[in-house]
């Protein structure tokens, strides 16, 4: 799973951003590298990580992967990605952040394919809850966001690195102007627990929380959580603030030409990836 050619400085972990292929990068002082081959290299690396982790967990079947082992989804090309690497230059974590500044419908979101959405009892309530969160975001002048594509390698799964990837998602959302968002998280490996810990809350309708559910597609218990990027748990305010400062030095990789959204042919792109920003020291 080696993605970066060189190790990070001082034996610490680092992060690189992928910008949405269809969109602009805000002028926040980021080093922006527009390079189609570079973009493909990073994107393919995180897709291979997802494919490896999801397959090992039994969350997907091998037939759901592209022939070179990548887990591809249409929203990959239109979203931000946080790609975490270890001190040896290997990708060990990623998350996808889909940022909608204009109106978005339930049918445009990944949560529409969840088992909860197909439930006779809970499906309509889920839609009502999600649309309510999107309307609340619009009323506050904020973007609406959907976070997904979580993957952490087995050796990093029970370390603070999984938490840092989640906190970096909050930091990115704040840097982009703030959002109200949702995420679908697995109970497996405590992913949902980590997200609750930093501020995620169950979706609710008329003061009724939507329950965790079993998703046969991923063969595990899942939860749909809501979050407000401006209101993480108070225990993490300082850590997120430090991440925002650190992430101003991140390298943002973007394509020169927007890639197609159709199912891709497998491809290998042997090219050096830019040096990542380092994680700040944990508080």
RODO-2510 file (C-alpha; in nm, 4 decimals, decimal comma):
residues 283
     n   res          X          Y          Z
     1     x     0,0000     0,0000     0,0000
     2     x     0,3004     0,2312    -0,0465
     3     x     0,1841     0,5597    -0,1920
     4     x     0,4466     0,8160    -0,0965
     5     x     0,8049     0,7712    -0,2073
     6     x     0,9745     0,9228     0,0971
     7     x     0,9176     0,8971     0,4699
     8     x     0,7854     1,1948     0,6644
     9     x     1,0136     1,4050     0,8819
    10     x     1,0913     1,3110     1,2406
    11     x     0,9043     0,9813     1,2190
    12     x     0,5662     1,1535     1,2335
    13     x     0,2487     1,0978     1,0356
    14     x     0,1255     1,3284     0,7614
    15     x    -0,1704     1,4293     0,5496
    16     x    -0,2418     1,5261     0,1887
    17     x    -0,5722     1,6638     0,0540
    18     x    -0,7373     1,5807    -0,2758
    19     x    -0,9585     1,8609    -0,4046
    20     x    -1,2882     1,7918    -0,5814
    21     x    -1,2357     1,7376    -0,9510
    22     x    -1,5357     1,9586    -1,0280
    23     x    -1,4901     2,2705    -0,8200
    24     x    -1,2469     2,5371    -0,7082
    25     x    -0,9901     2,5397    -0,4302
    26     x    -1,0501     2,8344    -0,1937
    27     x    -0,7583     3,0797    -0,1519
    28     x    -0,6499     2,9712     0,1950
    29     x    -0,2766     2,9686     0,1324
    30     x    -0,2631     2,6014     0,0411
    31     x     0,0039     2,4750    -0,1973
    32     x    -0,2127     2,3598    -0,4880
    33     x    -0,0668     2,1158    -0,7369
    34     x    -0,2772     2,0709    -1,0499
    35     x    -0,1608     1,7539    -1,2157
    36     x    -0,3827     1,4814    -1,3624
    37     x    -0,1300     1,2025    -1,3086
    38     x    -0,0561     1,3137    -0,9545
    39     x    -0,4265     1,3330    -0,8738
    40     x    -0,4845     0,9840    -1,0135
    41     x    -0,1908     0,8480    -0,8170
    42     x    -0,3258     0,9720    -0,4830
    43     x    -0,6883     0,8814    -0,5606
    44     x    -0,5951     0,5301    -0,6695
    45     x    -0,3898     0,4833    -0,3535
    46     x    -0,6749     0,5680    -0,1190
    47     x    -0,9153     0,3571    -0,3246
    48     x    -0,6810     0,0596    -0,2864
    49     x    -0,6672     0,1162     0,0880
    50     x    -1,0464     0,1159     0,1047
    51     x    -1,0620    -0,1947    -0,1104
    52     x    -0,8118    -0,3787     0,1080
    53     x    -0,9706    -0,2772     0,4402
    54     x    -1,3321    -0,3337     0,3341
    55     x    -1,2508    -0,6704     0,1783
    56     x    -1,0606    -0,7905     0,4869
    57     x    -1,3519    -0,6827     0,7068
    58     x    -1,6018    -0,8720     0,4917
    59     x    -1,7810    -0,5439     0,4183
    60     x    -1,7596    -0,6000     0,0410
    61     x    -1,6973    -0,8863    -0,1984
    62     x    -1,3992    -0,9030    -0,4309
    63     x    -1,6363    -0,8669    -0,7271
    64     x    -1,7163    -0,5142    -0,6047
    65     x    -1,3570    -0,4029    -0,6630
    66     x    -1,1964    -0,2876    -0,9848
    67     x    -0,9516    -0,5410    -1,1285
    68     x    -0,6530    -0,3682    -0,9642
    69     x    -0,8133    -0,3876    -0,6186
    70     x    -0,9577    -0,0382    -0,5947
    71     x    -1,2894     0,0444    -0,4281
    72     x    -1,4334     0,3085    -0,6647
    73     x    -1,7408     0,5256    -0,6062
    74     x    -1,8846     0,8009    -0,8290
    75     x    -1,8681     1,0596    -0,5494
    76     x    -1,4891     1,0150    -0,5233
    77     x    -1,4287     1,2541    -0,8129
    78     x    -1,6545     1,5287    -0,6781
    79     x    -1,5415     1,5255    -0,3142
    80     x    -1,2555     1,6308    -0,0923
    81     x    -1,0378     1,3483     0,0419
    82     x    -0,8138     1,3412     0,3451
    83     x    -0,5290     1,0948     0,2880
    84     x    -0,3160     1,0042     0,5922
    85     x     0,0295     0,8467     0,5674
    86     x     0,2654     0,6948     0,8213
    87     x     0,6333     0,7617     0,8873
    88     x     0,7344     0,5063     0,6200
    89     x     0,5308     0,6821     0,3526
    90     x     0,2446     0,4291     0,3472
    91     x    -0,1190     0,5378     0,3266
    92     x    -0,3035     0,4213     0,6385
    93     x    -0,6216     0,6262     0,6505
    94     x    -0,8673     0,8240     0,4439
    95     x    -1,2039     0,9950     0,4566
    96     x    -1,4228     1,1481     0,1855
    97     x    -1,5854     1,4870     0,2480
    98     x    -1,8637     1,5907     0,0072
    99     x    -1,9312     1,9648     0,0484
   100     x    -2,2561     2,1063    -0,0975
   101     x    -2,2874     2,4848    -0,0993
   102     x    -2,6006     2,4773    -0,3153
   103     x    -2,9233     2,2830    -0,2696
   104     x    -2,8831     1,9071    -0,2506
   105     x    -3,1561     1,6431    -0,2436
   106     x    -3,1762     1,3144    -0,0585
   107     x    -3,1393     1,1276    -0,3880
   108     x    -2,8025     1,2968    -0,4446
   109     x    -2,6526     1,1511    -0,1246
   110     x    -2,4837     0,8196    -0,0550
   111     x    -2,7109     0,7549     0,2451
   112     x    -2,9976     0,6902     0,0020
   113     x    -2,8480     0,3446    -0,0685
   114     x    -2,8313     0,2414     0,2979
   115     x    -3,0400    -0,0417     0,4384
   116     x    -3,2079     0,2112     0,6685
   117     x    -3,3293     0,4069     0,3642
   118     x    -3,4922     0,0903     0,2306
   119     x    -3,6659     0,0076     0,5588
   120     x    -4,0459     0,0302     0,5487
   121     x    -4,0482     0,1626     0,9044
   122     x    -3,7495     0,3957     0,9018
   123     x    -3,6888     0,4883     0,5370
   124     x    -3,9269     0,7847     0,5212
   125     x    -3,8115     0,9072     0,8634
   126     x    -3,4495     0,8945     0,7488
   127     x    -3,5316     1,1034     0,4454
   128     x    -3,7245     1,3534     0,6566
   129     x    -3,4359     1,3792     0,9030
   130     x    -3,1705     1,4273     0,6329
   131     x    -3,3783     1,6849     0,4470
   132     x    -3,4346     1,8644     0,7765
   133     x    -3,0592     1,8861     0,8375
   134     x    -3,0030     2,0178     0,4834
   135     x    -3,2768     2,2799     0,5335
   136     x    -3,1244     2,3816     0,8666
   137     x    -2,7855     2,4271     0,7016
   138     x    -2,9395     2,6437     0,4288
   139     x    -3,1251     2,8512     0,6879
   140     x    -2,7981     2,9209     0,8684
   141     x    -2,6150     3,0051     0,5463
   142     x    -2,3934     2,6973     0,5817
   143     x    -2,2983     2,4199     0,3442
   144     x    -2,4424     2,0722     0,3838
   145     x    -2,1939     1,7852     0,3868
   146     x    -2,1832     1,4077     0,3725
   147     x    -1,8764     1,2290     0,5058
   148     x    -1,7921     0,8715     0,4144
   149     x    -1,5264     0,6502     0,2611
   150     x    -1,3692     0,5952     0,6043
   151     x    -1,0809     0,3491     0,6086
   152     x    -0,8007     0,2915     0,8589
   153     x    -0,5382     0,0200     0,8171
   154     x    -0,5408    -0,2577     1,0758
   155     x    -0,2126    -0,1551     1,2384
   156     x    -0,3412     0,2011     1,3017
   157     x    -0,6989     0,1155     1,3888
   158     x    -0,6708     0,1265     1,7675
   159     x    -0,4323     0,4213     1,7896
   160     x    -0,4992     0,7939     1,8114
   161     x    -0,4548     0,8180     1,4334
   162     x    -0,8158     0,7150     1,3629
   163     x    -0,9285     0,9976     1,5903
   164     x    -0,6988     1,2436     1,4124
   165     x    -0,8485     1,1618     1,0724
   166     x    -1,1941     1,2354     1,2150
   167     x    -1,0768     1,5601     1,3775
   168     x    -0,9115     1,6672     1,0515
   169     x    -1,2519     1,6333     0,8845
   170     x    -1,3937     1,8854     1,1308
   171     x    -1,0961     2,1139     1,0677
   172     x    -1,1412     2,0946     0,6892
   173     x    -1,5142     2,1695     0,7210
   174     x    -1,4394     2,4778     0,9296
   175     x    -1,1749     2,5958     0,6829
   176     x    -1,4290     2,5677     0,4004
   177     x    -1,6739     2,7919     0,5853
   178     x    -1,8550     2,5473     0,8114
   179     x    -2,1278     2,2910     0,7577
   180     x    -2,4105     2,0852     0,8972
   181     x    -2,3464     1,7274     0,7907
   182     x    -2,4195     1,3590     0,8157
   183     x    -2,2041     1,0505     0,8097
   184     x    -2,2716     0,6780     0,7950
   185     x    -2,0381     0,4944     1,0310
   186     x    -1,9841     0,1324     1,1238
   187     x    -2,0122     0,0074     1,4784
   188     x    -1,7331    -0,2340     1,3836
   189     x    -1,3897    -0,1173     1,5037
   190     x    -1,5600     0,1563     1,7125
   191     x    -1,5871     0,3987     1,4185
   192     x    -1,9312     0,5225     1,5252
   193     x    -1,8111     0,5464     1,8850
   194     x    -1,5180     0,7684     1,7833
   195     x    -1,7462     0,9982     1,5845
   196     x    -1,9950     1,0226     1,8712
   197     x    -1,7087     1,1031     2,1032
   198     x    -1,6070     1,4113     1,9049
   199     x    -1,9577     1,5455     1,8493
   200     x    -2,1633     1,3167     1,6254
   201     x    -2,5252     1,2650     1,7290
   202     x    -2,8054     1,0378     1,6049
   203     x    -3,0402     1,1799     1,3463
   204     x    -3,3845     1,2397     1,4918
   205     x    -3,7390     1,3214     1,3813
   206     x    -3,9883     1,4666     1,6282
   207     x    -3,7451     1,3910     1,9113
   208     x    -3,7209     1,0261     1,8034
   209     x    -3,3654     0,9072     1,7329
   210     x    -3,3108     0,6894     1,4305
   211     x    -3,1625     0,3604     1,5523
   212     x    -2,8450     0,1739     1,4589
   213     x    -2,9202    -0,0847     1,1932
   214     x    -2,7723    -0,3910     1,0295
   215     x    -2,6643    -0,3321     0,6712
   216     x    -2,6378    -0,6584     0,4745
   217     x    -2,4335    -0,4830     0,2051
   218     x    -2,1520    -0,4221     0,4550
   219     x    -2,2428    -0,7110     0,6875
   220     x    -2,2231    -0,5030     1,0044
   221     x    -2,4109    -0,2686     1,2364
   222     x    -2,4219     0,0917     1,1136
   223     x    -2,5348     0,4321     1,2380
   224     x    -2,6254     0,7515     1,0552
   225     x    -2,4976     1,0436     1,2614
   226     x    -2,5355     1,4191     1,2248
   227     x    -2,2716     1,6774     1,3127
   228     x    -2,2177     2,0512     1,3183
   229     x    -1,8619     2,1520     1,2295
   230     x    -1,8848     2,4534     1,4629
   231     x    -1,9881     2,2416     1,7609
   232     x    -1,7502     1,9516     1,8178
   233     x    -1,7240     1,8212     2,1716
   234     x    -1,5533     2,0847     2,3850
   235     x    -1,2744     1,8406     2,4739
   236     x    -1,1494     1,8646     2,1129
   237     x    -1,1758     2,2387     2,0435
   238     x    -0,8047     2,2966     2,1001
   239     x    -0,6955     1,9967     1,8931
   240     x    -0,9135     2,1042     1,5991
   241     x    -0,7864     2,4617     1,6223
   242     x    -0,4276     2,3366     1,6070
   243     x    -0,5144     2,1158     1,3117
   244     x    -0,6617     2,4120     1,1235
   245     x    -0,3357     2,6001     1,1677
   246     x    -0,1298     2,2986     1,0644
   247     x    -0,3445     2,2210     0,7632
   248     x    -0,2781     2,5608     0,6106
   249     x     0,0562     2,4065     0,5060
   250     x    -0,1012     2,1021     0,3440
   251     x    -0,0435     2,0139    -0,0208
   252     x    -0,3706     2,0067    -0,2147
   253     x    -0,3650     1,7894    -0,5256
   254     x    -0,6210     1,8705    -0,7961
   255     x    -0,6630     1,7500    -1,1554
   256     x    -0,6173     1,9771    -1,4531
   257     x    -0,9169     1,8169    -1,6249
   258     x    -1,2206     1,6761    -1,4442
   259     x    -1,2179     1,2938    -1,4711
   260     x    -1,5171     1,0994    -1,5958
   261     x    -1,7709     0,9765    -1,3416
   262     x    -1,8347     0,6513    -1,5292
   263     x    -1,6956     0,3213    -1,4030
   264     x    -1,3203     0,3449    -1,4745
   265     x    -1,0784     0,1046    -1,6326
   266     x    -0,8069    -0,0171    -1,3941
   267     x    -0,4860     0,1787    -1,4254
   268     x    -0,1539     0,2178    -1,2519
   269     x     0,0107     0,5615    -1,2420
   270     x     0,3717     0,5334    -1,1178
   271     x     0,4540     0,8854    -1,0079
   272     x     0,5937     1,0552    -0,6990
   273     x     0,3355     1,2039    -0,4634
   274     x     0,3984     1,5469    -0,3041
   275     x     0,5396     1,5678     0,0434
   276     x     0,2542     1,5699     0,2983
   277     x     0,1971     1,8073     0,5848
   278     x     0,2844     1,6562     0,9238
   279     x     0,0341     1,5948     1,1995
   280     x     0,0644     1,8317     1,4947
   281     x     0,1710     1,6849     1,8263
   282     x    -0,1322     1,5482     2,0093
   283     x    -0,2669     1,7595     2,2920
***
